[in-house]
Amino acid sequence: MKCLVTGGAGFIGSHLCEHLLQNNYQITCVDNLITGSLRNINHLVKHDHFTFINHNITTPLSHPEPLDEIYHFASPASPVDYYKYPIETLRVGSIGTEEMLNLALQKKARFLLASTSEVYGDPEINPQPEEYWGHVNPIGPRSIYDEAKRYAEACTMAYHRKYHINTRIARIFNTYGPRMKEDDGRAVPNFIKQALTNTPITIYGNGKQTRSFCYITDEIHGLYALMQSNYHLPVNIGNPEERTILDLATIIKEMCHSKSPFIFKDLPTDDPKQRKPDITKAKEILNWEPKISIHDGIQKTITWFSQNNL
């Protein structure tokens, strides 16, 4: 099988490339490295079935070889990154998605869009099923990412309906694990960095807002299962175990044996109050659900950060 992975030098993309190589794929990894890193794929570049191309997918990509699958993961994904690159985020979600769909059409390849739970915005129902249309501020500070992904989903479905492209849409919920950037701005790397250095652990709001954290290997198995399925509508891929941000911070502090105090700051604009996936479809259609406990996953992540970053 020959596949192309956009954003393949990013956190999730690099783990996906690794998994595909283990399943005997021939991979073309495409990334312009504005948020991805060659460090994430250094262990893959010498593999005979792995090719890296430094390219911005908002411009046409020449790919003369056949392709069986396209995994579209290119996009800044953390608030720190998409606030820094707002126009780039909008362009990769719109123009970049169209470019990759056109490539899929040309190659007659299966196509998987990495969408996000952010399409649900600050949800008014909990947990969030795929049928929920969301509660999104279209002009707020987070809209650059939220609306880019909502457009990408609409574009993917339009190509599926008009051109009969064999498409998949994965709505990815909070994912964590090795290779996250320490300055990522998201809860897990922030808390681990602060706890390991015994600096104050920053909690926004009162810490009672909830998230659902899925360990990276579980996430990859779900994404791969979705690509191998024949289901074209969106599927939530995440961990349905909901916990508060304060609970997560407490777990990480204890596991790091940290002396860090908690400090509380104002909640950012439009920050979701709750986030929990309904994974009924993933269970029924993909026969998938997460296996790694929060404590096992956090321990693996702490170990990686200790050995590689801090």
Residue frames as qw, qx, qy, qz and C-alpha x, y, z in Angstrom:
[[0.000, 0.887, 0.462, 0.000, 0.00, 0.00, 0.00],
 [0.408, 0.196, 0.007, 0.891, 1.23, 3.47, -0.91],
 [0.193, -0.850, -0.488, 0.051, 0.04, 6.43, 1.12],
 [0.266, 0.490, -0.096, 0.825, 0.66, 10.12, 1.63],
 [0.439, -0.662, -0.513, 0.324, 0.52, 11.74, 5.08],
 [0.149, 0.717, -0.003, 0.681, 0.25, 15.52, 5.26],
 [0.427, -0.738, 0.263, -0.452, 1.50, 17.02, 8.52],
 [0.938, -0.023, -0.341, 0.054, 3.52, 13.83, 8.91],
 [0.495, 0.272, -0.486, 0.667, 6.26, 15.49, 10.96],
 [0.391, -0.547, 0.136, -0.727, 3.78, 16.64, 13.59],
 [0.393, -0.305, 0.727, -0.474, 2.84, 14.96, 16.86],
 [0.796, 0.175, 0.469, -0.340, 0.02, 12.73, 15.62],
 [0.700, 0.640, -0.225, -0.222, 1.30, 12.56, 12.04],
 [0.184, 0.605, -0.770, 0.082, 4.69, 11.14, 13.02],
 [0.478, -0.133, 0.803, -0.331, 3.10, 8.41, 15.15],
 [0.792, 0.434, 0.222, -0.368, 0.78, 7.61, 12.25],
 [0.521, 0.674, -0.510, -0.124, 3.75, 7.28, 9.86],
 [0.128, -0.437, 0.863, -0.220, 5.44, 4.95, 12.33],
 [0.660, 0.112, 0.632, -0.391, 2.32, 2.78, 12.59],
 [0.754, 0.576, -0.029, -0.314, 1.90, 2.62, 8.81],
 [0.302, 0.636, -0.709, -0.024, 5.51, 1.56, 8.32],
 [0.340, -0.236, 0.862, -0.294, 4.93, -1.24, 10.81],
 [0.698, 0.356, 0.535, -0.315, 2.05, -2.33, 8.59],
 [0.577, 0.032, 0.630, 0.518, 4.23, -2.46, 5.47],
 [0.344, 0.890, 0.279, -0.108, 3.09, 0.79, 3.87],
 [0.542, 0.174, 0.156, 0.807, 5.22, 2.88, 1.51],
 [0.153, -0.845, -0.405, 0.313, 4.89, 6.41, 2.86],
 [0.335, 0.470, 0.083, 0.812, 5.32, 9.89, 1.47],
 [0.346, -0.672, -0.455, 0.471, 5.40, 12.30, 4.42],
 [0.250, 0.599, 0.216, 0.729, 4.65, 15.93, 3.52],
 [0.414, -0.779, -0.345, 0.321, 5.20, 18.79, 5.98],
 [0.346, 0.783, -0.037, 0.515, 6.37, 22.41, 5.71],
 [0.639, -0.115, -0.481, 0.589, 7.64, 22.28, 9.32],
 [0.098, -0.605, 0.069, -0.787, 6.03, 25.48, 10.60],
 [0.634, -0.515, 0.298, -0.494, 4.76, 23.49, 13.58],
 [0.998, -0.012, -0.060, 0.032, 6.09, 19.99, 12.82],
 [0.257, -0.803, 0.533, 0.075, 9.69, 18.95, 13.46],
 [0.658, 0.444, -0.604, -0.069, 12.24, 16.75, 11.73],
 [0.129, -0.384, 0.811, -0.421, 13.10, 15.44, 15.19],
 [0.737, 0.033, 0.407, -0.538, 9.78, 13.60, 15.17],
 [0.910, 0.378, 0.039, -0.164, 10.70, 11.60, 12.07],
 [0.067, 0.754, -0.651, -0.060, 14.51, 11.31, 12.31],
 [0.480, -0.232, 0.841, -0.090, 14.15, 7.65, 13.22],
 [0.720, 0.447, 0.498, -0.186, 12.06, 7.05, 10.07],
 [0.366, 0.817, -0.226, -0.385, 14.00, 8.87, 7.33],
 [0.031, -0.507, 0.830, 0.231, 16.46, 6.02, 6.72],
 [0.630, 0.185, 0.726, -0.204, 13.65, 3.51, 6.20],
 [0.220, -0.013, 0.737, 0.638, 13.47, 2.29, 2.60],
 [0.010, 0.574, 0.764, 0.295, 9.71, 2.83, 2.47],
 [0.180, -0.832, -0.356, 0.386, 9.70, 6.38, 3.88],
 [0.420, 0.364, 0.216, 0.803, 10.12, 9.61, 1.89],
 [0.156, -0.712, -0.374, 0.573, 9.96, 13.12, 3.34],
 [0.312, 0.534, 0.353, 0.702, 8.96, 16.16, 1.25],
 [0.158, -0.455, -0.319, 0.816, 9.19, 19.69, 2.65],
 [0.004, 0.319, 0.580, 0.749, 6.19, 21.30, 1.00],
 [0.276, 0.215, 0.390, -0.851, 3.29, 23.64, 1.76],
 [0.238, 0.306, 0.902, 0.190, 0.17, 21.82, 0.60],
 [0.277, 0.753, 0.333, -0.496, -1.71, 25.05, -0.12],
 [0.299, 0.643, -0.477, -0.519, 0.28, 24.97, -3.38],
 [0.921, 0.229, -0.166, -0.267, -0.03, 22.08, -5.87],
 [0.524, -0.505, 0.684, 0.049, 1.98, 18.98, -5.05],
 [0.645, 0.452, -0.530, -0.314, 3.45, 16.98, -7.90],
 [0.562, -0.306, 0.745, -0.188, 3.26, 13.30, -7.03],
 [0.504, 0.372, -0.597, -0.501, 3.78, 11.06, -10.09],
 [0.101, 0.101, -0.984, 0.110, 3.57, 7.78, -8.14],
 [0.510, -0.430, -0.629, -0.400, 0.30, 5.90, -7.50],
 [0.157, -0.249, 0.584, -0.757, -1.43, 6.43, -4.15],
 [0.357, -0.339, -0.863, -0.112, -3.83, 4.14, -2.32],
 [0.391, -0.753, -0.503, 0.163, -4.54, 6.36, 0.70],
 [0.210, 0.525, -0.136, 0.813, -4.16, 10.00, 1.76],
 [0.471, -0.618, -0.525, 0.347, -4.16, 10.95, 5.45],
 [0.172, 0.692, 0.079, 0.697, -4.69, 14.74, 5.69],
 [0.604, -0.595, -0.395, 0.352, -3.26, 15.90, 9.04],
 [0.413, 0.214, -0.022, 0.885, -1.61, 19.18, 8.03],
 [0.219, -0.817, -0.247, -0.472, -2.63, 22.05, 10.30],
 [0.038, 0.337, -0.574, 0.745, -1.47, 23.95, 13.36],
 [0.556, -0.379, -0.714, -0.195, -3.43, 22.24, 16.14],
 [0.435, -0.465, -0.541, 0.549, -2.74, 23.99, 19.45],
 [0.005, -0.955, -0.289, 0.064, -3.98, 27.48, 20.41],
 [0.400, -0.678, 0.279, 0.550, -0.37, 28.68, 20.69],
 [0.414, -0.041, 0.661, 0.624, 0.27, 27.64, 17.09],
 [0.219, 0.609, 0.647, 0.403, -2.94, 28.70, 15.41],
 [0.126, -0.937, -0.193, 0.264, -2.93, 32.07, 17.18],
 [0.371, -0.566, 0.411, 0.610, 0.60, 32.55, 15.80],
 [0.092, -0.100, 0.740, 0.658, -0.36, 31.34, 12.32],
 [0.469, 0.414, 0.523, -0.579, -4.02, 32.35, 11.84],
 [0.555, 0.578, -0.243, -0.547, -3.99, 32.83, 8.07],
 [0.217, 0.372, -0.890, -0.151, -1.89, 29.71, 7.51],
 [0.279, 0.102, 0.887, -0.354, -4.38, 27.72, 9.62],
 [0.568, 0.524, 0.282, -0.569, -7.33, 28.95, 7.57],
 [0.459, 0.600, -0.494, -0.431, -5.52, 28.30, 4.29],
 [0.073, 0.262, -0.961, -0.038, -4.41, 24.76, 5.10],
 [0.377, 0.251, 0.788, -0.416, -7.93, 23.86, 6.25],
 [0.570, 0.645, 0.208, -0.465, -9.50, 25.27, 3.09],
 [0.500, 0.706, -0.426, -0.265, -7.06, 25.41, 0.16],
 [0.057, -0.451, 0.889, -0.047, -4.87, 22.61, 1.52],
 [0.575, 0.140, 0.743, -0.314, -7.87, 20.34, 1.96],
 [0.685, 0.629, 0.077, -0.359, -9.06, 21.04, -1.59],
 [0.285, 0.678, -0.656, -0.168, -5.58, 20.33, -2.97],
 [0.213, -0.254, 0.934, -0.131, -5.46, 16.97, -1.20],
 [0.647, 0.354, 0.561, -0.376, -9.00, 16.06, -2.25],
 [0.593, 0.699, -0.219, -0.334, -8.09, 16.85, -5.85],
 [0.103, 0.531, -0.840, -0.046, -5.03, 14.62, -5.49],
 [0.461, 0.018, 0.840, -0.285, -7.23, 11.85, -4.08],
 [0.685, 0.557, 0.225, -0.413, -9.58, 12.28, -7.03],
 [0.424, 0.706, -0.516, -0.238, -6.69, 12.10, -9.49],
 [0.077, 0.407, -0.906, 0.087, -5.15, 9.02, -7.85],
 [0.751, -0.235, -0.457, -0.414, -8.47, 7.32, -6.98],
 [0.356, 0.157, -0.749, 0.537, -7.16, 7.13, -3.41],
 [0.478, -0.674, -0.562, 0.046, -9.02, 6.76, -0.14],
 [0.140, 0.549, -0.166, 0.807, -8.96, 10.01, 1.82],
 [0.523, -0.583, -0.567, 0.255, -9.06, 10.58, 5.61],
 [0.020, 0.738, -0.053, 0.672, -9.53, 14.07, 7.04],
 [0.449, -0.225, -0.613, 0.610, -8.17, 14.73, 10.51],
 [0.233, -0.712, -0.215, -0.627, -10.93, 16.92, 11.90],
 [0.205, 0.176, -0.615, 0.741, -11.39, 17.85, 15.53],
 [0.231, -0.580, -0.742, 0.245, -13.73, 17.96, 18.48],
 [0.102, -0.331, -0.109, 0.932, -13.40, 21.74, 18.16],
 [0.161, -0.245, -0.603, -0.742, -16.13, 21.60, 15.50],
 [0.375, -0.600, -0.707, 0.007, -18.51, 21.18, 18.47],
 [0.014, -0.678, 0.090, -0.729, -17.29, 24.49, 19.97],
 [0.148, -0.186, 0.677, -0.697, -18.40, 25.07, 23.55],
 [0.308, -0.223, -0.850, -0.364, -21.01, 22.27, 23.50],
 [0.490, -0.270, 0.167, -0.812, -24.46, 22.60, 24.93],
 [0.944, -0.144, -0.060, -0.292, -24.89, 18.82, 25.22],
 [0.003, 0.591, -0.791, 0.159, -22.64, 16.24, 26.84],
 [0.515, -0.303, 0.524, 0.606, -21.31, 13.83, 25.65],
 [0.343, 0.598, -0.231, -0.686, -21.07, 15.01, 22.06],
 [0.737, 0.240, 0.624, 0.098, -22.44, 12.64, 19.38],
 [0.351, -0.024, 0.527, 0.774, -21.51, 13.09, 15.73],
 [0.084, 0.670, 0.650, 0.348, -25.05, 14.30, 14.97],
 [0.242, -0.819, -0.268, 0.446, -24.54, 17.39, 17.17],
 [0.502, 0.750, 0.180, 0.391, -24.00, 20.47, 14.96],
 [0.573, 0.012, -0.234, 0.785, -22.01, 22.40, 17.51],
 [0.197, -0.940, -0.265, 0.091, -22.01, 25.75, 19.31],
 [0.671, -0.003, 0.127, 0.731, -19.22, 27.73, 17.68],
 [0.008, 0.870, 0.061, -0.489, -18.40, 31.45, 17.65],
 [0.770, 0.484, 0.274, 0.313, -17.57, 32.00, 13.94],
 [0.318, 0.825, -0.110, 0.453, -15.60, 35.21, 14.58],
 [0.637, -0.758, 0.142, -0.008, -14.00, 34.50, 17.97],
 [0.065, -0.776, 0.619, 0.105, -10.27, 34.04, 18.53],
 [0.527, -0.176, 0.830, 0.040, -10.57, 30.25, 18.21],
 [0.713, 0.548, 0.256, -0.355, -12.61, 30.46, 15.00],
 [0.290, 0.701, -0.576, -0.304, -9.51, 30.35, 12.81],
 [0.048, -0.241, 0.969, 0.000, -9.10, 26.69, 13.77],
 [0.464, 0.283, 0.728, -0.419, -12.73, 25.74, 14.43],
 [0.593, 0.644, 0.123, -0.468, -14.05, 27.12, 11.15],
 [0.229, 0.576, -0.716, -0.320, -11.09, 25.84, 9.12],
 [0.142, -0.076, 0.985, -0.057, -11.95, 22.32, 10.26],
 [0.498, 0.467, 0.570, -0.457, -15.70, 22.81, 9.78],
 [0.492, 0.676, -0.255, -0.486, -15.02, 23.98, 6.22],
 [0.075, 0.420, -0.887, -0.178, -12.66, 21.03, 5.67],
 [0.370, 0.171, 0.883, -0.234, -15.45, 18.65, 6.70],
 [0.541, 0.634, 0.270, -0.483, -17.96, 20.35, 4.38],
 [0.327, 0.670, -0.535, -0.397, -15.43, 20.26, 1.54],
 [0.125, -0.235, 0.963, 0.037, -14.69, 16.58, 2.12],
 [0.459, 0.370, 0.750, -0.301, -18.38, 15.68, 2.04],
 [0.481, 0.709, -0.031, -0.515, -18.90, 17.80, -1.11],
 [0.220, 0.535, -0.756, -0.306, -16.14, 15.90, -2.94],
 [0.268, 0.000, 0.954, -0.134, -17.58, 12.62, -1.69],
 [0.500, 0.526, 0.557, -0.404, -21.07, 13.46, -2.94],
 [0.455, 0.761, -0.144, -0.441, -20.08, 15.08, -6.25],
 [0.399, 0.620, -0.655, -0.164, -17.06, 12.98, -7.27],
 [0.962, -0.159, -0.143, -0.171, -17.69, 9.82, -5.19],
 [0.294, 0.563, -0.671, 0.383, -14.27, 10.00, -3.52],
 [0.771, -0.319, -0.548, 0.064, -13.89, 7.32, -0.85],
 [0.046, 0.617, -0.321, 0.717, -13.60, 9.66, 2.16],
 [0.602, -0.451, -0.600, 0.274, -13.41, 9.40, 5.96],
 [0.072, -0.739, 0.133, -0.657, -13.74, 12.13, 8.62],
 [0.638, -0.262, -0.598, 0.407, -12.15, 11.61, 12.05],
 [0.243, -0.847, 0.015, -0.472, -13.15, 14.03, 14.81],
 [0.651, 0.105, -0.556, 0.506, -10.10, 13.83, 17.06],
 [0.500, -0.842, -0.130, -0.158, -10.52, 14.64, 20.75],
 [0.196, -0.864, 0.450, -0.110, -7.68, 15.67, 23.10],
 [0.957, 0.143, -0.182, 0.174, -4.71, 13.42, 22.40],
 [0.251, -0.871, 0.415, -0.080, -1.44, 13.28, 24.34],
 [0.970, -0.078, 0.124, 0.194, 1.82, 11.37, 24.50],
 [0.588, -0.374, 0.325, 0.639, 5.50, 11.44, 23.48],
 [0.400, 0.233, 0.445, 0.767, 6.58, 14.03, 20.88],
 [0.047, -0.923, -0.372, -0.088, 4.25, 16.77, 22.04],
 [0.372, 0.545, -0.186, 0.728, 6.08, 20.09, 22.13],
 [0.405, -0.357, -0.585, 0.605, 6.86, 21.36, 25.63],
 [0.043, 0.268, 0.098, -0.957, 5.68, 24.84, 24.55],
 [0.006, -0.342, -0.841, -0.419, 2.57, 23.39, 22.93],
 [0.263, -0.192, 0.084, -0.942, 0.28, 25.39, 25.20],
 [0.719, -0.277, -0.462, -0.439, -2.06, 22.46, 25.85],
 [0.674, -0.636, 0.150, -0.345, -2.77, 21.04, 29.28],
 [0.974, -0.165, -0.008, 0.154, -0.68, 17.84, 29.37],
 [0.695, 0.319, -0.150, 0.627, 2.69, 19.23, 28.18],
 [0.097, -0.742, 0.133, -0.649, 2.14, 22.46, 30.14],
 [0.748, -0.594, 0.101, -0.278, 1.45, 20.63, 33.40],
 [0.951, -0.055, -0.045, 0.300, 4.30, 18.14, 32.93],
 [0.491, 0.534, -0.157, 0.670, 6.83, 20.87, 32.13],
 [0.268, -0.717, 0.179, -0.618, 5.75, 22.92, 35.16],
 [0.876, -0.453, 0.046, -0.162, 5.61, 19.93, 37.49],
 [0.907, 0.103, -0.109, 0.394, 9.03, 18.59, 36.49],
 [0.398, 0.456, -0.182, 0.775, 10.64, 21.99, 37.03],
 [0.358, -0.501, -0.610, 0.499, 8.70, 22.69, 40.27],
 [0.019, -0.046, -0.081, -0.995, 7.32, 25.92, 38.82],
 [0.443, 0.242, 0.476, -0.721, 3.70, 26.99, 39.42],
 [0.203, 0.269, 0.886, 0.318, 1.14, 24.90, 37.54],
 [0.217, 0.148, -0.070, -0.962, -1.12, 27.26, 35.59],
 [0.143, 0.435, 0.889, 0.007, -4.82, 26.46, 35.58],
 [0.114, -0.132, -0.255, -0.951, -7.23, 28.59, 33.59],
 [0.594, -0.429, -0.337, -0.592, -10.62, 29.33, 35.09],
 [0.621, -0.524, 0.395, -0.428, -11.55, 27.35, 38.21],
 [0.002, -0.377, 0.925, 0.056, -10.22, 24.08, 36.77],
 [0.566, 0.164, 0.704, -0.397, -13.66, 22.48, 36.74],
 [0.638, 0.528, -0.255, -0.499, -13.92, 22.51, 32.94],
 [0.822, -0.121, 0.556, -0.003, -13.64, 18.97, 31.57],
 [0.413, 0.590, -0.586, -0.372, -11.66, 17.26, 28.83],
 [0.964, -0.022, 0.248, -0.089, -11.25, 13.66, 27.67],
 [0.011, -0.765, 0.609, 0.212, -7.65, 12.57, 27.10],
 [0.972, 0.215, 0.075, -0.062, -6.71, 9.78, 24.68],
 [0.528, -0.552, 0.520, 0.382, -3.21, 8.32, 24.61],
 [0.274, 0.616, -0.463, -0.576, -1.51, 8.56, 21.23],
 [0.019, -0.152, 0.957, 0.245, -1.29, 4.82, 20.44],
 [0.310, 0.464, 0.776, -0.293, -5.01, 4.39, 21.12],
 [0.328, 0.719, 0.045, -0.612, -5.72, 7.37, 18.87],
 [0.143, 0.482, -0.706, -0.498, -3.62, 5.97, 16.02],
 [0.159, 0.102, 0.981, 0.049, -5.34, 2.58, 16.20],
 [0.336, 0.621, 0.564, -0.429, -8.72, 4.32, 15.95],
 [0.275, 0.709, -0.237, -0.605, -7.65, 6.44, 12.99],
 [0.036, 0.312, -0.875, -0.368, -6.24, 3.46, 11.15],
 [0.253, 0.308, 0.907, -0.141, -9.40, 1.43, 11.82],
 [0.362, 0.698, 0.278, -0.551, -11.48, 4.28, 10.40],
 [0.222, 0.584, -0.540, -0.565, -9.44, 4.41, 7.18],
 [0.002, 0.108, -0.973, -0.206, -9.93, 0.65, 6.72],
 [0.347, 0.428, 0.723, -0.416, -13.70, 0.95, 7.23],
 [0.164, 0.374, 0.643, 0.648, -16.33, 1.88, 4.64],
 [0.138, -0.793, -0.537, 0.251, -17.95, 4.66, 6.68],
 [0.391, 0.479, 0.207, 0.759, -18.03, 8.16, 5.18],
 [0.277, -0.863, -0.175, -0.385, -19.69, 10.32, 7.83],
 [0.029, 0.681, -0.525, 0.510, -17.76, 11.78, 10.80],
 [0.834, -0.302, -0.454, 0.080, -16.63, 9.48, 13.61],
 [0.351, -0.854, 0.294, -0.248, -15.46, 10.61, 17.06],
 [0.828, 0.132, -0.434, 0.330, -12.04, 9.17, 17.90],
 [0.060, -0.620, 0.415, -0.663, -11.27, 9.93, 21.54],
 [0.307, -0.076, -0.865, 0.389, -11.42, 8.68, 25.11],
 [0.387, -0.624, -0.432, -0.524, -14.87, 8.95, 26.72],
 [0.598, -0.464, -0.481, 0.442, -13.39, 9.12, 30.24],
 [0.042, 0.830, 0.102, 0.547, -14.14, 12.71, 31.24],
 [0.618, -0.446, -0.363, 0.536, -12.13, 14.47, 33.95],
 [0.040, -0.991, -0.100, 0.079, -11.62, 18.03, 35.13],
 [0.499, 0.708, -0.291, 0.407, -8.52, 20.02, 34.31],
 [0.340, -0.712, 0.460, -0.406, -7.80, 20.36, 38.03],
 [0.933, -0.179, 0.295, -0.098, -7.96, 16.57, 38.39],
 [0.835, 0.470, -0.071, 0.278, -5.51, 16.15, 35.51],
 [0.162, 0.789, -0.379, 0.456, -3.13, 18.69, 37.03],
 [0.638, -0.564, 0.419, -0.315, -3.29, 16.89, 40.39],
 [0.984, 0.072, 0.153, 0.057, -2.51, 13.52, 38.79],
 [0.662, 0.608, -0.177, 0.401, 0.50, 14.94, 36.94],
 [0.145, -0.789, 0.397, -0.445, 1.80, 16.79, 40.02],
 [0.803, -0.411, 0.381, -0.203, 1.62, 13.62, 42.10],
 [0.955, 0.220, 0.120, 0.156, 3.21, 11.42, 39.44],
 [0.501, 0.683, -0.231, 0.478, 6.08, 13.91, 39.01],
 [0.653, -0.461, -0.378, 0.467, 6.54, 14.12, 42.81],
 [0.276, 0.530, 0.086, 0.797, 6.39, 17.87, 42.28],
 [0.262, -0.447, -0.490, 0.701, 6.31, 20.71, 44.78],
 [0.039, 0.247, 0.352, 0.902, 4.61, 23.05, 42.28],
 [0.223, 0.394, 0.557, -0.696, 1.74, 25.15, 43.62],
 [0.277, 0.589, 0.685, 0.327, -1.41, 25.71, 41.54],
 [0.007, 0.359, 0.069, -0.931, -2.07, 29.21, 40.25],
 [0.355, 0.607, 0.711, -0.003, -5.34, 30.22, 38.62],
 [0.065, -0.233, 0.263, 0.934, -5.77, 32.60, 35.68],
 [0.549, 0.399, 0.160, -0.717, -8.74, 33.86, 33.68],
 [0.670, 0.247, 0.693, 0.104, -10.34, 31.39, 31.29],
 [0.132, -0.167, 0.502, 0.838, -9.57, 32.24, 27.63],
 [0.519, 0.314, 0.008, -0.795, -12.41, 33.47, 25.40],
 [0.806, 0.236, -0.282, -0.464, -14.65, 30.68, 24.04],
 [0.087, 0.345, -0.923, 0.148, -12.74, 27.99, 25.91],
 [0.649, -0.238, -0.598, -0.406, -15.07, 24.95, 26.05],
 [0.507, -0.501, 0.419, -0.563, -16.55, 24.19, 29.47],
 [0.767, -0.133, 0.606, -0.163, -16.88, 20.47, 28.75],
 [0.498, 0.525, -0.584, -0.369, -15.64, 17.97, 26.23],
 [0.524, -0.159, 0.823, -0.147, -16.50, 14.26, 26.09],
 [0.356, 0.227, -0.661, -0.620, -16.94, 12.13, 22.98],
 [0.842, 0.086, 0.370, -0.383, -19.80, 9.76, 22.42],
 [0.050, 0.487, -0.802, -0.341, -17.86, 6.86, 20.82],
 [0.750, 0.181, 0.543, -0.331, -20.82, 4.59, 20.14],
 [0.728, 0.643, -0.115, -0.206, -20.15, 4.74, 16.40],
 [0.191, 0.674, -0.712, 0.046, -16.44, 3.96, 16.83],
 [0.464, -0.220, 0.815, -0.271, -17.32, 0.92, 18.96],
 [0.755, 0.346, 0.469, -0.301, -20.00, -0.37, 16.60],
 [0.673, 0.723, -0.088, -0.131, -18.45, 0.45, 13.20],
 [0.356, 0.724, -0.570, 0.159, -14.73, 0.18, 13.93],
 [0.899, -0.300, -0.304, 0.096, -14.76, -2.20, 16.90],
 [0.484, 0.341, -0.329, 0.736, -12.48, 0.33, 18.57],
 [0.423, -0.878, -0.119, -0.192, -12.21, 1.92, 21.99],
 [0.129, 0.759, -0.529, 0.356, -9.23, 3.22, 24.02],
 [0.879, -0.167, -0.431, 0.119, -7.24, 0.76, 26.14],
 [0.506, 0.195, -0.412, 0.732, -4.55, 2.87, 27.86],
 [0.382, -0.769, -0.470, 0.206, -5.46, 4.25, 31.30],
 [0.066, 0.963, -0.040, 0.257, -4.77, 7.89, 32.10],
 [0.571, -0.737, 0.351, 0.087, -2.13, 6.92, 34.68],
 [0.808, -0.011, 0.442, 0.390, -0.27, 4.60, 32.28],
 [0.504, 0.714, 0.261, 0.410, -0.40, 7.15, 29.47],
 [0.140, -0.971, 0.114, -0.155, 0.71, 10.04, 31.66],
 [0.710, -0.546, 0.379, 0.232, 3.60, 7.98, 33.04],
 [0.745, 0.271, 0.394, 0.465, 4.82, 7.18, 29.51],
 [0.270, 0.869, 0.158, 0.383, 4.55, 10.86, 28.60],
 [0.416, -0.886, 0.204, 0.000, 6.38, 12.06, 31.73],
 [0.799, -0.261, 0.402, 0.363, 9.17, 9.58, 31.03],
 [0.617, 0.529, 0.319, 0.488, 9.52, 10.84, 27.46],
 [0.018, 0.957, 0.017, 0.288, 9.61, 14.49, 28.54],
 [0.619, -0.724, 0.273, 0.133, 12.17, 13.69, 31.24],
 [0.778, -0.101, 0.448, 0.428, 14.43, 11.96, 28.73],
 [0.524, 0.457, 0.444, 0.566, 14.03, 14.31, 25.80],
 [0.078, 0.822, 0.235, 0.512, 13.04, 17.82, 26.81],
 [0.358, -0.855, 0.095, -0.363, 13.56, 18.76, 30.44]]
